[in-house]
Amino acid sequence: MRFLSPEMQKKLRQFKRNKIAFGSLCALLVMYAFSLLSPWLVNDEPLILRYEGKTYFPAFVTYAETEFGGTYETEPDYPVLMADAKEDGKNVWALMPLIVQDPLKADLSADGTPPFAPSSKHLLGTDAHGRDVLSRLIHGFRICMSFSLLLTLLGTFLGIVIGGIQGYLGGKWDILMQRGIEIWSSLPFLYVVILIGSIYGRSFVLLIAIMAIFNWISLSYYMRAEYLKLRSQQYVRAAKMLGMGHVRIFFKEILPNAFTPVITLFPFTLIGGIGSLTSLDFLGFGLEPPTPSWGELMSEGLNNLYAPWISICTVAALFITLLLTTFVGEGIRDAMDPKSGDRYE
């Protein structure tokens, strides 16, 4: 909080008074925190396993099947292992995750052909490959939110630096950089993703890098305007007269007072990142399968209209996430409104 100006700290306090916005933020944080723990809380590997007097931690350590009397060096199927051990009368006990479903494993024990309708075993049903929809939604939320957060943070940093440099330098440098940004923004984003993805593959990091080189443009316009306005203020001139370096003036003197567009646009940029990744996955240009993805689930729902639970659950999860994020964004925008002080005081 010390990094922010007193005025910005006041606006954050005003945001906390907005119960809907602040509650939505808390809900998103809880959902994201749970999703970050999903590799351990939403899985079919026991957190703690007692087998024949020995203690194992399969969710944290990889064990070979031979460790439990098997034949191969591959990792065992723990639900099958425990079921077989109980049938043989062996001493076995396990502390299982909250949701005992692996998002990458198909259910081969059920009768019939997937997708399977919701049941006590699969609360939201399965997809066309027999994989649990609920576990894929939770893991997909983790991947989608992490992707969007990293993309937004990287795009925000680039937007601050590039837009700030434009406004701080001004003159011919501002004009040259602005013309370059206009040319860069006219490049077809989807074609760039398809081209680079077809050459280098579609990894998590590569997709972030490709999208980040376009994601900063909108914020740079706002930061350029803020720095153009603030560079002529008295405190900036005083800092220059005291011999402060340009980097220190840029980040320490001007940036805290130019942070309003950064905070205001952050939730809406986050929404854009979620929508972009979901759209790319839906079209088949996103993350490589079988990565859990909301866009991939929506595509499966479209291809399996006789299994409506796939589309309904995915769209509902996406709607709730975007709605909560929009509430947060609206709350921040109201707090940043110069007239909002009269309403909240």
C-alpha positions, 0 to 999 in steps of 0.5 A: 500500500505504501507504493500507492499515493494517499489518493489511491489508498482512499479509492481502495478503501471506497472499493471495500465499501462496495459489498457486491464488488468486494464480495465478488473479489473474495469469492474469486480469490477463494475459488482460485485458491481452491483451484490452485490446490486442485492437483491435490484436492481433485485427484484420484491419488490418496493424500496419505496411504497406509499399505501393509504397515508402511506410509506413502504420500502418492499425491506428493511423491510418485511411486512405482507399481512394484512398490506395492507388489506389482510387476511394472515400474509405472505408477499404479492405479490407486483406486484399483490397487486399494480395491484389490488389496481389500479383496485380498484382506490386506491392511490398507487405509487411505486419506483421499482427496475431496473430489476423487476424480482425475481430469485426465483419466477416462472412466473405463469401469462404467457400462455403455459408451461415454459421455455418461450422464450426471451420477453419484460417481460423476456429479456433473457427468463425463465428457465424450472421452469418459473424463469427469466434467467437474474435475476438468472444470476445476482444473480448467479454471486453475489453468484459465485464471493462471493464464489470464493473470500472467497475461494481464500482469505481463501486458500491464507491465509492457503497457506501463513501460511503453505508454509511459515512455511515450508520454514521458519523452513526448515530442518526436519520440511520442509520434514515432512510437505511436505510429509504430503501435498503430501498425503493430495493432493492425496485425491479425492476431488470430493468424499470428497465433495459428502460424506460430503455433503450427511451427513451435507448438501450442504450449502454455508459455508460448501462448502467453508470449504471443498474446502478451505482445498484443495485450499491452496496446490498449493500456499504453494509450491510457498511460501515455495520456497520464504521463503526458499530463503529469510530466509537467507537474511541479513535483516532477520538475522539482525532482529533476532539479534535485538531480533524480534520475529519469528511471526514478522519476518515471517509476517512483514519482509519476507512476503512483499518481498515474495508476488509476487506469492500471487498476481500473482496466485490470479486471476487464483485461482479465476478462479479455484473457479468459475469453481469448483462451476459451475462444482459442481452445474452442477453435482448436488453436489453444492449449494442446489436448488433453489439457483441461480447458473450458473451451475444449469442453464447450467444443465437446458440448457442441459436438455432443448435443445429446449430452447437454450437461457438458455445455450447461456446466461449462457455460455456467462456470464461465458465466459465473466467473465473468460475472464476478469479475465484472462486478469487481471491475464495476466496483473499481471503476466506481471507486476511481470515479472522481464523483464517487467520493461524494457518494461514499463519504 
